[in-house]
Structure formats: C-alpha cells, structure tokens
Amino acid sequence: MLRRRLRNVSSKSQHTERWLVSYADYMTIMFAFFVVMYAIAISKEENFQILSDSLEHVFDKSARQYSQNGEGVNGNGILSDRVTPEQEVLYGESIQKQEQGPELLDGQSDTSNIQQKYLGKPLDSLLTKLQSALIDEIRDGEANLELNQDWLIIELSSGMLFSSGSSVAHLRAKQVVKLVKDIIAPVDNYIRVRGYTDNETIRNEIFRSNWELSVARATSILVELEELGINSARMAIEGYGQYSPLADNSTEQGRAENRKVVIALSKYGLPPVIGVDKSKPESQKIEPEIELPSDDDTIKIIRLPHGGVRITTRSEQ
C-alpha cells in the first residue's frame, strides 16, 4: 500500500517544472540579442557598421524575394537607409556631403560617381604642348609656364608684349599669342586673361592708374585671342594692377617680373550646348512679294519676304 502511494506521488510530480528551463533559455537568448543590437546602435566602429549594412542587405533582399513570389511581404517596414543623417567627409573618396548635394573637391577629378562640374581637357597634356610651342620664349625668359591642381598659368612678359605705359600689342606679342592660340583653341577649358603691373605711378591722358593699365593690357590680349577664333564665352578679363606682385618692387628686376600678362586655363571647361543642331541650315526660299487687296486703286500694300509690309503708290509689274 505504501509503495503504491509513493509511486503515485512520484508520477504526479515528474516533469512539472521543465517549462522553466525553456523559458530561461529563451530569455537569455533575447537578452543577448538586445545587448548586441544596443551595441550596434551606439558604436561607431567600422566592424559594427559593416554588420549593420549586411543585415540591412539581407532583410531587403529577402523582402524583395517574398514580394516577387506573391507571399505578401512588400518590405515597407524595412529600413532602406540610415535613420539619422550624417554630416561627414569621406576623405578616401573626396566626397563632401552638403545641403545641395555632394560636390567634387579640389584635386580629385577622377571621382566619377557624383554630380560634378564639367571638366575640360587635362592640363598636363596642354602643358607639354605649350612647352614645345614656346620653347624659345621660355629659354629667353620672356615666358613662363606653371601648373597646379586648378590652373595652367602662361606668364608673358609685358616688355615683350607692350611698350612702356602702353596697351598696344607689339607684332612680337601677336606672334606669341598666335602660338598659344594654336594649342588652346581646340579645347574647351575656361580662360582668364590677367593683367599685372609694378608699383610705379602712372597718370597720363590715357591711363589714370595701374588698375586701368593692367585691365587695358589684358583686354588687348583677350581681343587678339578673340580675333584668332577663340570662343568668347570661354574668356574673361582680370586686372590686378600693382597689388599682386610676384617679386619685390624695390629692384628693377623685381619690377620687370611684376609687369606681365597671364593667360590662365582652368581645369573646368565650357559645358557643351545640348539640343542645338550644329548642322548647316538649308537656305531659306525667298517668297515672292504678294500684293494685298486695297480699296484705294492708287495705294499698293505689298508684303515683304521677311514679314514686313511696304506701302507704295507706284504700280509694280
């Protein structure tokens, strides 16, 4: 009798508490999951960022797959981008995020996955051609070439280009400008013609200051380039007068170096005009003059081919 009672008691109490083990395991897993998610949210480390991007890619791919299979998952609840916007600079890619979108930073013209300004022809190739074309002027010290990340600078001595206090170009100046034109005409890079002077005071019936002299000399070279066929929309004039000296104005040699005209080519170029038909238009057929009716027999109203109207009293056959 006692054995039967103990057997019944043991059978009733067996496996009654096993659900606690499964519940504890479940809570432990959930706790670990939320700890990992919290660490990802507050961490700036690259490894956690890679993990976050990987999870985002997996969930987004899974949502698209189920949507295509018609199983009712459309992915609207899945984040496709980071929650908080960043203001960061990706130095490796030279992309800077701004309010108006990313722009190309200086010196990184090879970045092709962002919206950028229209780039002209490479300046280093133009430098090689100009060095060959102006080899005599460079050897004689009448010209100098300089290349940086934004500009190709062509310095021409004012002594070679103009007489003292004058803005009328010499024949020698026109020959040198013609050499420069042959190199820069086929490209579309922007051009800035800059005039510089020394600090010697000038005041005559033509120029009241070095400002006017520097601008007049730059204008003379620009007009010469324009007459040789350079697109006017590419060019602009800059006059610096005596206020941007390259050398010391206290010596004659320094003042001579400061009297110059610079033709500067930008790394940016004139964007091509889209939607303009450059083909030669067909010659327009000239419409004959048409006599319009008139109540007065002595007054003739004649429509002209260009759309105008001529009124005459003569009788024309």
Buried (B, 14 or more C-beta within 10 A) or exposed (E): EEEEEEEEEEEEEEEEEEEEEEEEEEEEEEEEEEEEEEEBEEEEEEEBEEBBEEEBEEBBEEBBEBBEEEEEBEBEEEEEEEEEEEEEEEEEEBBBBEEEEBBBBEEBBEBEEBEBEEBBBEBEEBBEEBEEBBEEBBEEEBBBBEBEEEBBBBBBBBBBBBEEEBBEBBEEBBEBBEBBBEBBBEBBBBBBBBBBBBBEEBEEEEBEBBBBBBBBBBBBBBBBBBEBEBEEEBBBBBBBBBEEBBEEBEEEEBBBBBBBBBBBBBBBBBEEEEEEEEEEEEEEEEEEEEEEEEEEEEEBBBBEEEEEEEEEEEEEE
